[in-house]
């Protein structure tokens, strides 16, 4: 990387490491050799979050450029760009089945997206500051968010 690394994620089978940097570049690395395999270009700002689908086929990235991008991990091709937040997307979490995605933003909202269509299913409001952290319970029934407003909120989600 030629800029600070802002986020990393390991593929489910442990074969690849993916890293995102503050210059918007995403790099895919071979864990065993340490060699870079490819660089993904598409974000116009710092990469803030990375998630890999449970099947290891899709990479999801978020950025201060207000977008979430879906990439084919094997080819590096951009598949889809989601737009809906009005400020930086700070955190993302992918459901255990890969069917839906949750994002938290500086716009103080949490959005739940359909992972295949990109449709916004729900917008959650309740934080008085940037949403900076997102987590999902393994049963996908509960969403936990952390915020710059010094709070953690627990949300019951029904999709």
Beta strands, then each sheet from edge to edge (+ up, - down):
strand 1: 5-10
strand 2: 16-21
strand 3: 26-30
strand 4: 36-40
strand 5: 47-52
strand 6: 58-63
strand 7: 67-72
strand 8: 78-83
strand 9: 89-94
strand 10: 100-105
strand 11: 109-114
strand 12: 120-125
strand 13: 131-136
strand 14: 142-147
strand 15: 152-156
sheet 1: 1+ 2- 3+ 4-
sheet 2: 5+ 6- 7+ 8-
sheet 3: 9+ 10- 11+ 12-
sheet 4: 13+ 14- 15+
end
